[in-house]
Amino acid sequence: MTNRPQLGTVLQRVRQARDLAQIDLAAAAGVQRSTISAIENSQRSVNMETLMRLLDVLGVEFCVRDRIDHESNISADAVAASHLEFDHDA
């Protein structure tokens, strides 16, 4: 089992690599800046709809590599943290 970073850590790294302030990401994604802060600090989980909006603004493709049982209760955080990839140079 690999030790993968939390979703919030990954989103923060991507946001910073894109030279975006939390307020700019929040405005573009239609959420509050405090929501971005809470997600980045693992103080709040994120639903799939919000996650997809954030990834769209950041220009990150969401890719699920493993088969997921859609009947199971898997949080967007768990899926995204384990399957989120981005190009540092984009």
C-alpha positions as CSV (number, residue, x, y, z in Angstrom):
1,M,0.0,0.0,0.0
2,T,1.4,3.4,-1.0
3,N,1.3,6.4,1.2
4,R,-0.7,9.0,-0.9
5,P,-1.3,12.6,0.0
6,Q,-4.7,13.7,1.2
7,L,-7.0,15.4,-1.3
8,G,-6.6,18.8,0.3
9,T,-2.8,18.6,0.0
10,V,-3.0,17.7,-3.6
11,L,-5.5,20.4,-4.4
12,Q,-3.3,23.0,-2.6
13,R,-0.2,21.9,-4.5
14,V,-2.1,22.1,-7.9
15,R,-3.6,25.5,-7.0
16,Q,-0.2,26.9,-6.0
17,A,1.5,25.4,-9.1
18,R,-1.1,27.3,-11.2
19,D,-0.3,30.4,-9.2
20,L,-3.9,30.8,-8.1
21,A,-5.0,32.3,-4.8
22,Q,-7.7,30.6,-2.8
23,I,-10.1,33.4,-3.5
24,D,-9.5,33.2,-7.2
25,L,-10.1,29.4,-7.3
26,A,-13.2,29.8,-5.1
27,A,-14.7,32.5,-7.3
28,A,-14.1,30.5,-10.5
29,A,-15.5,27.3,-9.0
30,G,-18.5,29.1,-7.3
31,V,-17.6,28.3,-3.7
32,Q,-16.5,30.3,-0.7
33,R,-12.8,30.9,-0.1
34,S,-13.3,29.4,3.4
35,T,-14.5,26.2,1.6
36,I,-11.2,26.0,-0.3
37,S,-9.2,26.6,2.9
38,A,-11.2,23.9,4.8
39,I,-10.7,21.4,2.0
40,E,-7.0,22.1,1.7
41,N,-6.6,21.7,5.5
42,S,-8.6,18.4,5.6
43,Q,-11.2,20.1,7.8
44,R,-14.0,19.5,5.3
45,S,-14.9,16.7,2.8
46,V,-15.9,17.6,-0.7
47,N,-18.8,16.2,-2.7
48,M,-18.2,15.0,-6.2
49,E,-19.9,18.0,-7.9
50,T,-17.7,20.5,-6.1
51,L,-14.6,18.4,-6.7
52,M,-15.3,18.3,-10.4
53,R,-15.8,22.1,-10.6
54,L,-12.5,22.6,-8.7
55,L,-10.6,20.2,-11.0
56,D,-12.1,21.9,-14.1
57,V,-10.9,25.3,-13.0
58,L,-7.5,23.9,-12.2
59,G,-7.3,22.1,-15.5
60,V,-6.9,18.7,-13.9
61,E,-8.3,15.5,-15.4
62,F,-10.0,13.2,-13.0
63,C,-9.2,9.6,-13.7
64,V,-10.4,6.6,-11.8
65,R,-8.2,3.6,-12.5
66,D,-9.7,1.0,-10.3
67,R,-13.2,-0.6,-10.6
68,I,-15.5,1.1,-8.1
69,D,-18.6,-0.5,-6.8
70,H,-21.1,2.3,-7.2
71,E,-23.4,0.7,-4.6
72,S,-20.7,1.2,-1.9
73,N,-20.4,4.3,0.1
74,I,-17.1,5.8,-1.1
75,S,-16.5,9.5,-0.5
76,A,-15.3,11.8,-3.2
77,D,-12.3,12.6,-1.0
78,A,-11.2,8.9,-0.9
79,V,-11.5,8.4,-4.6
80,A,-9.9,11.6,-5.6
81,A,-7.0,11.4,-3.2
82,S,-6.1,8.0,-4.5
83,H,-6.6,8.7,-8.2
84,L,-5.9,12.4,-8.8
85,E,-3.0,13.2,-11.1
86,F,-1.8,16.5,-12.6
87,D,0.9,17.8,-14.9
88,H,3.1,20.1,-12.8
89,D,4.2,21.9,-16.0
90,A,0.7,22.7,-17.3
